Amino acid sequence: MTSDEQWLTRAVELAVTGVPSGQGPFGAVVVRDGQAVGEGTNRVTVDLDPSAHAEVVAIRAACQEVAAYWLPGAVLYSSCEPCPMCLATALWARVDRVVFAADRHDAAAAGFDDRMFHDVLAGRAPGPVPVERRSVDRALAPFEAWTAFDGKSPY
């Protein structure tokens, strides 16, 4: 068994073990230098947090473990193809690679259909929630403050 297969198997195990406690059937592991630095399961319903997908939970745990908000040199292993939010989180975390087992069609067959999100972000469908820009006085003030702040961390 390859390293990828071993870590994917771990992600799948996490997904399965979370189900009896009411967690969604998704698991993820962040690996760096051959070691798991973060693991997660889908905690959306148990934490009442729509962002608590397995990949996000694993990335959060990994960042805490390595005391950094970037994860260069890391691989995100997921039991299922990451949704757009999870993929965006992996991109923001600067992981080197994302590897998944089941795909979005497998998830849809089990009742987890995120096709709409993929379609909206790909420009194939309008979004279900209006997103509008409205200008207010001092709208740029946060960026001006950031630009002037000497203690900022780049990201």
Phi, psi and omega in degrees: 000135179282166177301316178303316181295322179296315181288325175295320177299319177297317179299318179295318178301315178300318180299315182292317183290338179282337185301312182300338179264012175091007178278155177293157186279057181223141177220155181210152178223136172255126184239133174220134182055038176077006181238142173288124177249353177195140176228155178201155172235166180286115184246020184306307186283325181284330179261355184054048185224106182295347178266359185275049174288156184306317182294319179294317178299316180294319179294318177301314180297318180296317179298320177295319181297318183264001178055050179206157178260001173242149181233053177298145182084358183260156174238134175263119176255129182230144178293340182214156178308127181296141173290171180304321179297316181292320177296318178298321178297319177297321178295315178297326180283350178062037174294156181283330188202152173236129180232131181227161182264275179290162180247180184299331180287323175297317179296318180299321180296337179263006177100008179246076186263107179254020181306319181303317182294317176299316182293319179297312183291334177274358179079015180270350182208151176287153179285150180281348181240124178297137176237118186233147172257131175229130181272138174229160176303141178066023179302330181268358182304320178299322180287325176295318178297318179298313181300323181278344185284119182287336185267017185289150173258129181293142169201000000 
